[in-house]
C-alpha cells in the first residue's frame, strides 16, 4: 500500500487502542508503527537499482523484523509516556498491531513482500488490490481527518475509528471476491483457448478493482490480456511476448550477470527480454503495460536497461505515463465489459 493509506489506517488503529489514555497522541504513535517497515526506502541511497528492488519490502517487512523492532519502539513509547499509565506490555501490543497491519496489507499488492526474510527469500503476493486504490484509501483518510478535527473525549470518535478500519476491510473483501471470480473465469478461458502455461497471475489495473490484468507464463514466452468483472464474452484477447532468453548471451560482465540474476528473482519468472535499438531491456510483466488496455503493444511499466547504470525508479517509470482523456475513456469502456 502507499504511505498515505498506511498512515491513515495507523492513526485509526492508534485511536482505537490508545485514544482513551493518550488522546490524539495515540494517532501519531499508530501512524508511526504502521510506517516503520517503509523505512527501507533509505537503502536506495547506497544500493544499486536491482538490489534495491529486492531490499524494498524485504527484511523490514518480515515477521522477524517486526518481532525485533516491536519491543524497541514499545520501550521508547513507554519511556516517553510514563505519566499516561500504559504498561510496557500494552505498548508492545499497540506497536505490534500497527506493524503487522502493514505487513498484512502490503501482501495484497503485486510487488510482493518478504514475510520470511532472512530465512527464505520467497515473496508473498495476493495480487488483490492496486498499490493505490482510491476506494480503499478514502475511508481511513476521512476517518483520520475527522479524528484530528474532533475534540476529545467524544463518543463520535469511536464511530470514526471504526469507520476508518471496517470500511476498507469490507472493500478488501469485495476486491478478494472479484479476484476469486476473475481467477476462476481466466483458468476456464485459458483452457478453452488452449493457452499452455506453467504459471499465471491476475492483478487489478490502476485505481480500480473491476478490470484485471492477466499474464500466463510458459517456458518460451508469456501471454497477457485483460478481464473485466463485467465481461460477458467467454474469451480473452491475449498478446504473446517471447521470453527471448537468447538475447542475454550478450551480457558479459559479472556485474551485469549478477544484476540479471536479481531481476529474474524479483520478477518470479514473469519477464521478457527485448532490444530497443542497441539497448538490452528487461521487462517485468507483473506491473503491466503503459495504458495496455488501450494499446496491447505498449512498453511495460517496469523496463530495466541491463547494460546501463542510470536506471532510476524502475517500477514507477510508466505507471501513469500516457494517461489522457482518450486512454482514460478507453479504460472506462474496457471496465464496462465486452
C-alpha positions as CSV (number, residue, x, y, z in Angstrom):
1,X,0.0,0.0,0.0
2,X,1.0,3.6,-0.4
3,X,2.3,5.6,2.6
4,X,-0.8,7.7,2.9
5,X,-3.0,4.6,3.4
6,X,-0.7,3.1,6.0
7,X,-0.5,6.4,7.9
8,X,-4.3,6.9,7.9
9,X,-5.1,3.3,8.9
10,X,-2.4,3.5,11.6
11,X,-3.9,6.7,13.0
12,X,-7.3,4.9,13.3
13,X,-5.7,1.9,14.9
14,X,-3.9,4.2,17.4
15,X,-7.1,5.9,18.3
16,X,-8.9,2.5,18.8
17,X,-6.2,1.1,21.1
18,X,-4.8,4.2,23.0
19,X,-7.2,7.0,22.4
20,X,-8.7,7.0,25.9
21,X,-5.4,7.3,27.7
22,X,-3.2,9.1,25.1
23,X,-5.7,11.4,23.4
24,X,-4.8,12.4,19.9
25,X,-1.2,11.4,20.6
26,X,-2.3,7.8,20.1
27,X,-3.0,8.6,16.4
28,X,0.7,9.7,16.0
29,X,2.0,6.5,17.6
30,X,-0.3,4.4,15.5
31,X,0.8,6.2,12.3
32,X,4.5,5.7,13.3
33,X,4.0,2.0,14.0
34,X,2.4,1.3,10.6
35,X,5.1,3.3,8.8
36,X,8.2,1.7,10.3
37,X,8.6,-1.1,7.7
38,X,8.8,1.5,4.9
39,X,12.0,3.0,6.4
40,X,13.7,0.6,4.0
41,X,13.5,3.3,1.3
42,X,16.7,4.7,2.7
43,X,18.5,1.7,1.2
44,X,18.1,3.3,-2.2
45,X,20.8,5.8,-1.1
46,X,23.6,3.2,-1.4
47,X,22.2,0.2,-3.2
48,X,22.1,-0.3,-7.0
49,X,18.6,-0.4,-8.5
50,X,18.4,-4.2,-8.9
51,X,19.5,-4.7,-5.3
52,X,17.1,-2.1,-4.0
53,X,14.2,-3.8,-5.8
54,X,14.8,-6.9,-3.6
55,X,15.6,-4.8,-0.4
56,X,12.3,-3.0,-0.6
57,X,9.6,-4.9,1.2
58,X,12.4,-7.4,2.2
59,X,13.7,-7.7,5.7
60,X,12.0,-4.7,7.2
61,X,8.7,-6.3,6.1
62,X,9.4,-9.6,7.6
63,X,7.9,-11.2,10.7
64,X,11.4,-11.4,12.2
65,X,12.0,-7.7,11.9
66,X,8.6,-7.0,13.4
67,X,9.4,-9.2,16.4
68,X,12.8,-7.4,16.9
69,X,11.6,-3.8,16.4
70,X,8.4,-4.0,18.4
71,X,9.9,-4.1,21.9
72,X,12.4,-1.4,21.0
73,X,9.7,1.0,19.8
74,X,7.5,0.0,22.7
75,X,10.2,0.7,25.2
76,X,10.7,4.2,23.7
77,X,7.0,4.9,23.8
78,X,6.8,3.6,27.4
79,X,9.6,5.9,28.5
80,X,8.1,9.0,26.8
81,X,4.6,8.4,28.0
82,X,5.1,7.1,31.6
83,X,2.6,9.5,33.0
84,X,-0.2,8.1,30.9
85,X,-0.4,4.8,32.9
86,X,0.2,2.4,30.0
87,X,2.2,-0.7,30.7
88,X,5.2,-1.8,28.7
89,X,3.3,-4.9,27.7
90,X,0.4,-2.8,26.4
91,X,2.8,-0.7,24.3
92,X,4.2,-3.9,22.8
93,X,0.6,-5.0,21.8
94,X,0.0,-1.4,20.4
95,X,3.1,-1.3,18.3
96,X,2.8,-4.9,17.1
97,X,-0.7,-4.4,15.8
98,X,0.4,-1.4,13.8
99,X,3.4,-3.2,12.4
100,X,1.6,-6.4,11.5
101,X,-1.2,-4.5,9.8
102,X,1.4,-3.0,7.4
103,X,2.8,-6.5,6.7
104,X,-0.7,-7.9,6.1
105,X,-1.9,-5.1,3.8
106,X,1.3,-5.0,1.7
107,X,0.9,-8.7,0.8
108,X,-2.3,-7.8,-1.2
109,X,-0.3,-5.8,-3.8
110,X,1.6,-7.3,-6.7
111,X,5.1,-6.2,-5.6
112,X,5.4,-9.0,-3.1
113,X,6.6,-9.0,0.5
114,X,9.3,-11.0,2.3
115,X,7.5,-12.3,5.3
116,X,10.1,-15.0,5.9
117,X,13.3,-13.0,5.4
118,X,16.1,-13.7,6.1
119,X,15.4,-17.4,6.3
120,X,13.6,-17.6,2.9
121,X,13.6,-15.2,0.0
122,X,10.1,-16.2,-1.0
123,X,7.9,-13.2,-1.7
124,X,4.2,-13.4,-0.8
125,X,1.7,-11.5,-3.1
126,X,-2.1,-12.0,-3.2
127,X,-2.4,-9.6,-6.2
128,X,-5.8,-8.4,-4.9
129,X,-5.7,-4.6,-4.7
130,X,-3.7,-1.9,-6.6
131,X,-1.0,-0.2,-4.7
132,X,-3.2,2.9,-4.5
133,X,-6.9,2.3,-4.7
134,X,-9.0,5.4,-4.1
135,X,-11.9,3.4,-2.9
136,X,-9.8,1.7,-0.3
137,X,-7.8,4.8,0.9
138,X,-10.6,7.3,1.1
139,X,-12.3,5.7,4.1
140,X,-9.3,5.8,6.6
141,X,-8.2,9.2,5.3
142,X,-11.6,10.7,6.0
143,X,-11.7,9.0,9.4
144,X,-8.2,10.2,10.3
145,X,-9.1,13.8,9.4
146,X,-12.3,13.7,11.4
147,X,-10.4,12.3,14.4
148,X,-7.9,15.2,14.1
149,X,-10.7,17.7,14.0
150,X,-13.0,16.4,16.7
151,X,-12.1,17.3,20.3
152,X,-11.6,14.6,22.9
153,X,-13.4,12.9,24.6
154,X,-16.4,12.4,22.3
155,X,-18.4,9.3,21.6
156,X,-18.3,10.3,17.9
157,X,-14.5,9.4,17.9
158,X,-15.5,5.7,18.4
159,X,-17.6,5.9,15.2
160,X,-14.8,7.4,13.1
161,X,-12.1,5.0,14.1
162,X,-14.4,2.1,13.4
163,X,-15.4,3.6,10.1
164,X,-11.7,4.0,9.2
165,X,-10.9,0.3,9.9
166,X,-14.1,-1.5,9.0
167,X,-15.0,0.3,5.7
168,X,-11.6,-0.5,4.0
169,X,-11.8,-4.1,5.4
170,X,-15.2,-4.5,3.7
171,X,-13.8,-3.1,0.4
172,X,-10.8,-5.5,0.6
173,X,-13.3,-8.4,1.0
174,X,-15.1,-7.1,-2.1
175,X,-11.7,-7.0,-4.0
176,X,-10.9,-10.5,-2.9
177,X,-14.3,-11.7,-4.2
178,X,-13.6,-10.1,-7.6
179,X,-10.1,-11.7,-7.6
180,X,-11.6,-15.2,-7.0
181,X,-14.2,-14.7,-9.6
182,X,-11.8,-13.4,-12.3
183,X,-9.3,-16.2,-11.5
184,X,-11.9,-18.9,-12.0
185,X,-13.0,-17.4,-15.3
186,X,-9.4,-16.9,-16.5
187,X,-8.5,-20.5,-15.9
188,X,-11.6,-21.7,-17.8
189,X,-10.9,-19.3,-20.7
190,X,-7.2,-20.3,-21.0
191,X,-8.2,-24.0,-21.1
192,X,-10.8,-23.2,-23.7
193,X,-8.4,-21.2,-25.8
194,X,-5.7,-23.8,-25.4
195,X,-3.2,-21.5,-23.7
196,X,-0.4,-23.6,-22.4
197,X,1.2,-22.2,-19.2
198,X,3.3,-23.1,-16.3
199,X,2.2,-20.3,-14.1
200,X,-0.2,-17.3,-14.3
201,X,-1.5,-14.4,-12.2
202,X,-4.2,-11.8,-12.3
203,X,-3.9,-8.4,-10.7
204,X,-6.1,-5.2,-10.8
205,X,-5.3,-2.4,-13.2
206,X,-4.6,1.1,-11.8
207,X,-7.1,2.6,-9.4
208,X,-9.9,0.1,-9.6
209,X,-11.0,-3.5,-8.8
210,X,-13.1,-4.2,-11.9
211,X,-10.6,-4.5,-14.7
212,X,-7.9,-7.2,-14.2
213,X,-4.6,-7.7,-16.0
214,X,-3.8,-11.3,-16.8
215,X,-0.4,-12.9,-17.5
216,X,0.3,-16.6,-18.3
217,X,3.9,-17.7,-18.5
218,X,5.3,-20.7,-20.4
219,X,8.9,-21.8,-21.0
220,X,9.2,-19.8,-24.2
221,X,7.0,-16.8,-23.6
222,X,4.2,-15.0,-21.9
223,X,0.5,-14.2,-22.8
224,X,-1.0,-11.0,-21.5
225,X,-4.6,-9.8,-21.6
226,X,-7.4,-8.2,-19.7
227,X,-10.6,-9.4,-18.0
228,X,-13.3,-7.2,-16.5
229,X,-15.7,-8.5,-13.9
230,X,-18.4,-7.2,-16.2
231,X,-17.3,-9.2,-19.3
232,X,-19.9,-11.4,-20.7
233,X,-17.9,-13.0,-23.5
234,X,-16.1,-16.2,-22.7
235,X,-12.8,-15.1,-24.3
236,X,-9.7,-13.0,-23.7
237,X,-7.7,-11.4,-26.4
238,X,-4.1,-12.4,-25.5
239,X,-0.9,-10.8,-26.7
240,X,2.1,-13.0,-26.9
241,X,5.6,-11.8,-25.8
242,X,8.5,-14.2,-26.3
243,X,10.9,-14.6,-23.4
244,X,13.9,-14.1,-25.6
245,X,16.4,-15.6,-23.2
246,X,18.9,-16.0,-26.1
247,X,19.4,-12.2,-26.1
248,X,21.1,-12.5,-22.8
249,X,24.1,-14.1,-24.4
250,X,25.4,-10.5,-25.0
251,X,25.7,-10.0,-21.2
252,X,29.4,-10.3,-20.5
253,X,30.4,-8.7,-17.2
254,X,29.9,-10.3,-13.8
255,X,28.2,-7.2,-12.6
256,X,25.6,-7.4,-15.4
257,X,25.1,-11.1,-14.8
258,X,24.5,-10.5,-11.0
259,X,22.1,-7.7,-11.9
260,X,20.2,-10.1,-14.2
261,X,20.0,-12.8,-11.5
262,X,18.5,-10.2,-9.1
263,X,16.0,-9.1,-11.8
264,X,14.9,-12.7,-12.5
265,X,14.4,-13.4,-8.9
266,X,12.4,-10.2,-8.4
267,X,10.2,-10.9,-11.4
268,X,9.5,-14.5,-10.3
269,X,9.9,-15.7,-13.9
270,X,7.4,-13.2,-15.4
271,X,9.8,-11.4,-17.6
272,X,10.6,-10.8,-21.3
273,X,13.8,-9.6,-22.9
274,X,13.7,-7.1,-25.7
275,X,16.2,-5.0,-27.7
276,X,15.5,-1.3,-28.3
277,X,17.9,-0.4,-31.0
278,X,21.2,-1.5,-29.3
279,X,19.9,-1.5,-25.8
280,X,19.0,-4.7,-23.9
281,X,15.8,-4.3,-21.9
282,X,14.5,-6.5,-19.1
283,X,10.7,-6.2,-18.8
284,X,8.9,-7.4,-15.6
285,X,5.3,-8.1,-16.8
286,X,3.8,-8.2,-13.3
287,X,3.4,-4.5,-13.3
288,X,1.5,-4.3,-16.6
289,X,1.9,-2.1,-19.7
290,X,1.6,1.6,-20.1
291,X,-2.1,2.1,-20.9
292,X,-2.1,-1.6,-22.1
293,X,-5.9,-1.7,-22.2
294,X,-5.7,0.9,-25.0
295,X,-2.6,-0.4,-26.9
296,X,-1.5,-4.0,-26.2
297,X,1.8,-3.4,-27.8
298,X,2.8,-0.5,-25.5
299,X,6.0,-0.6,-23.4
300,X,5.9,-2.3,-20.0
301,X,5.7,-0.2,-16.8
302,X,8.8,-1.9,-15.5
303,X,11.6,-1.9,-18.0
304,X,15.2,-2.0,-16.9
305,X,18.2,-1.3,-19.1
306,X,20.5,-4.2,-18.4
307,X,23.7,-2.6,-19.7
308,X,23.1,0.9,-18.5
309,X,23.9,2.2,-15.0
310,X,21.4,5.1,-15.0
311,X,18.2,3.1,-14.1
312,X,16.0,5.1,-11.7
313,X,12.5,4.3,-10.3
314,X,12.2,1.2,-12.5
315,X,8.9,0.2,-11.1
316,X,7.3,3.6,-11.3
317,X,8.6,4.6,-14.8
318,X,5.4,4.2,-16.7
319,X,2.7,3.8,-14.1
320,X,0.7,6.8,-15.3
321,X,2.5,7.7,-18.5
322,X,0.3,8.5,-21.5
323,X,-2.8,8.9,-19.4
324,X,-5.1,11.4,-21.1
325,X,-8.7,11.8,-21.9
326,X,-8.6,9.2,-24.7
327,X,-6.8,6.5,-22.7
328,X,-9.0,7.1,-19.6
329,X,-12.1,6.8,-21.7
330,X,-10.7,3.6,-23.1
331,X,-10.1,2.3,-19.5
332,X,-13.7,3.1,-18.5
333,X,-15.0,1.5,-21.7
334,X,-13.0,-1.7,-21.0
335,X,-14.1,-1.8,-17.4
336,X,-17.7,-1.8,-18.5
337,X,-17.0,-5.2,-20.2
338,X,-17.5,-6.8,-23.6
